[in-house]
Amino acid sequence: MTRDTASPGLGCRPWTSFLRIMENLDGKESHSSAASTRPKRVPRHQQTRQVSTDGRESSASDLAPTATVLLNKEKQELTFLKEKLEWQKKKIEELEEERDFLRGQLSVLTVQTASEIIHRYKSILKTLPKAKTMTRAFQKHAIDRNTVVSTSTIGELAVAAPEVYEEVLAKKPCGETVLAFAKRCEAAIQGDKDVKEKMESMKAGGTLLPIRRSKPV
């Protein structure tokens, strides 16, 4: 009895050591298992790079529709400006035509006699070879084309057919305006085939101003 009781007491030390070893092994396995299931930690610089990349992609996708809207708006503004420019050019042309007409009317009013118109016509005709163009010749005499054209039949008939001109002048009623007289000269030219052909030949040769009228004065 005494030996049996003592034997377990002597054998406690190896058994206790064995239990401790097993506890240590269980603790290591638990630690390894927790470490394997724990999410892997990403370095901070990699996290920043990933966030910045995602931000750029998001910004690019957000800017694309905005850029399209701005582009369409600029196209609309450009179209509007082009249309406005065309309208302004047309308006300027209309104002220039009106200016030339009024200037011509004023010039006609200041030139009261047929003899003054003939003198002016011959002066422009003399200037034309040096000026090269009728526009420059008119500018040198400070007169616009419409003014010259509106009364050119008086000068043409007086230079090309003086006899016919004198006949028309003899029938000039008192108080007749130069424009009305120019119309009667035009009628005399159109009514005489020989005079009309002579005038065309003289215009081609440079002895008359090369004025071409789309319609009678």
C-alpha positions in Angstrom: 0.0 0.0 0.0 2.8 2.3 0.9 4.6 1.5 -2.4 1.6 2.1 -4.5 0.9 5.4 -2.9 4.4 6.6 -3.3 4.7 5.4 -6.9 2.2 7.9 -8.3 3.8 10.7 -6.4 7.1 9.9 -7.9 5.6 9.7 -11.4 3.9 13.1 -11.3 6.7 15.1 -12.6 7.0 13.4 -16.0 3.2 13.6 -16.4 3.1 17.3 -15.5 5.9 18.1 -17.9 4.1 16.3 -20.7 0.9 18.3 -20.1 2.9 21.6 -20.2 4.5 20.6 -23.5 1.0 19.8 -25.0 -0.4 23.1 -23.8 2.5 25.0 -25.5 1.9 23.1 -28.7 -1.8 24.0 -28.7 -1.0 27.7 -28.1 1.4 27.8 -31.1 -1.1 26.2 -33.3 -3.8 28.7 -32.2 -1.5 31.5 -32.9 -0.6 30.2 -36.4 -4.2 29.7 -37.2 -5.1 33.3 -36.1 -2.2 34.7 -38.1 -3.3 32.8 -41.3 -6.9 34.1 -41.1 -5.9 37.7 -40.3 -6.2 39.9 -43.5 -2.9 40.8 -45.0 -1.8 44.3 -44.3 -1.2 46.5 -47.4 1.7 49.0 -47.1 0.6 52.6 -46.8 2.3 53.8 -50.0 0.5 51.1 -52.0 -2.8 52.2 -50.5 -2.2 55.8 -51.5 -1.3 54.8 -55.1 -4.4 52.8 -55.4 -6.6 55.6 -54.1 -5.0 58.1 -56.5 -5.4 55.8 -59.5 -9.1 55.3 -58.7 -9.5 59.0 -58.3 -8.0 59.7 -61.7 -10.2 57.2 -63.4 -13.2 58.7 -61.7 -12.2 62.3 -62.6 -11.6 61.3 -66.3 -15.1 59.7 -66.5 -16.7 62.8 -64.9 -14.9 65.2 -67.2 -15.8 63.5 -70.5 -19.5 64.6 -70.5 -18.5 68.1 -69.3 -16.0 68.5 -72.1 -18.6 67.4 -74.7 -21.1 70.0 -73.4 -18.5 72.7 -73.5 -17.5 71.8 -77.0 -21.0 71.8 -78.3 -21.6 75.2 -76.6 -18.5 76.6 -78.4 -19.7 75.3 -81.7 -23.1 77.0 -81.3 -21.4 80.2 -80.4 -19.1 80.0 -83.4 -22.1 79.4 -85.7 -23.9 82.3 -84.2 -20.9 84.6 -84.7 -20.5 83.5 -88.3 -24.2 84.3 -89.0 -23.8 87.6 -87.3 -20.8 88.5 -89.4 -22.6 87.6 -92.6 -25.5 89.8 -91.6 -23.2 92.6 -90.8 -21.4 92.3 -94.2 -24.8 92.4 -96.0 -25.9 95.4 -93.9 -22.6 97.2 -94.7 -23.1 96.6 -98.5 -26.7 97.9 -98.3 -25.5 101.0 -96.5 -22.7 101.6 -99.0 -25.2 101.3 -101.9 -27.5 103.8 -100.2 -24.6 106.1 -99.5 -23.5 106.0 -103.2 -27.1 106.6 -104.3 -27.5 109.6 -102.0 -24.1 110.9 -103.0 -25.0 110.5 -106.7 -28.3 112.4 -106.1 -26.4 115.2 -104.4 -23.9 115.4 -107.2 -26.7 115.6 -109.7 -28.3 118.4 -107.9 -25.1 120.4 -107.8 -24.5 119.8 -111.5 -27.4 121.9 -112.9 -26.6 122.0 -116.6 -25.9 119.5 -119.4 -22.7 121.3 -120.4 -21.3 120.7 -116.9 -22.1 117.0 -117.1 -20.4 116.8 -120.5 -17.3 118.6 -119.1 -17.1 116.2 -116.2 -17.6 113.2 -118.5 -14.7 114.3 -120.7 -12.5 114.9 -117.7 -13.0 111.4 -116.4 -12.5 110.0 -119.9 -9.1 111.8 -120.1 -8.1 110.5 -116.6 -9.0 106.9 -117.3 -5.8 105.8 -119.2 -3.6 106.9 -116.3 -5.9 105.6 -113.6 -6.2 102.2 -115.4 -9.7 101.6 -113.9 -12.9 103.6 -113.8 -13.1 103.2 -110.0 -9.7 105.0 -109.7 -10.7 107.6 -112.2 -13.9 108.3 -110.3 -12.0 108.6 -107.1 -9.6 111.2 -108.6 -12.6 113.3 -109.5 -14.2 112.7 -106.1 -17.3 111.2 -107.6 -19.0 107.8 -107.3 -19.9 105.4 -110.1 -23.7 105.7 -109.8 -23.5 109.4 -110.3 -21.6 109.1 -113.5 -23.7 106.2 -114.8 -27.0 108.1 -114.1 -26.1 110.9 -116.5 -23.5 109.1 -118.8 -25.9 109.0 -121.8 -25.6 112.8 -122.0 -21.8 112.7 -122.3 -21.9 109.6 -124.6 -24.3 111.1 -127.0 -22.5 114.5 -127.1 -19.1 112.8 -127.8 -20.3 110.1 -130.2 -23.1 111.9 -132.1 -22.9 115.7 -131.6 -25.6 116.3 -134.2 -28.1 114.0 -132.6 -27.2 115.5 -129.2 -28.0 119.0 -130.4 -31.3 117.9 -131.7 -32.3 116.4 -128.3 -31.0 119.5 -126.6 -33.0 121.8 -128.8 -36.2 120.0 -127.6 -35.2 120.5 -123.9 -38.2 122.0 -122.1 -37.7 124.7 -119.5 -37.0 123.4 -116.0 -36.2 119.9 -117.2 -33.9 118.1 -114.7 -30.6 116.6 -115.9 -31.9 113.1 -115.0 -34.9 113.6 -117.3 -32.7 114.9 -120.0 -30.4 111.9 -119.6 -33.4 109.6 -120.2 -34.2 111.4 -123.4 -30.6 111.0 -124.6 -30.9 107.3 -123.8 -34.1 107.1 -125.9 -32.3 108.8 -128.8 -29.4 106.3 -128.6 -31.7 103.3 -128.5 -33.7 104.6 -131.4 -30.8 105.0 -133.7 -29.0 101.8 -134.6 -26.0 103.5 -136.2 -25.4 105.7 -133.2 -25.8 102.7 -130.9 -23.3 100.6 -132.9 -20.8 103.5 -133.1 -20.9 104.0 -129.3 -20.2 100.3 -128.7 -17.2 100.5 -131.0 -15.9 103.7 -129.3 -16.3 102.0 -125.8 -14.3 99.1 -127.0 -11.6 101.4 -128.4 -11.4 103.6 -125.3 -12.8 106.8 -126.7 -15.9 106.4 -124.5 -16.1 105.3 -120.9 -16.7 101.5 -120.9 -20.0 101.8 -118.9 -22.4 98.9 -119.3 -25.9 99.6 -118.0 -28.0 96.6 -116.9 -31.1 98.7 -117.6 -31.9 102.1 -119.2 -31.4 105.1 -117.0 
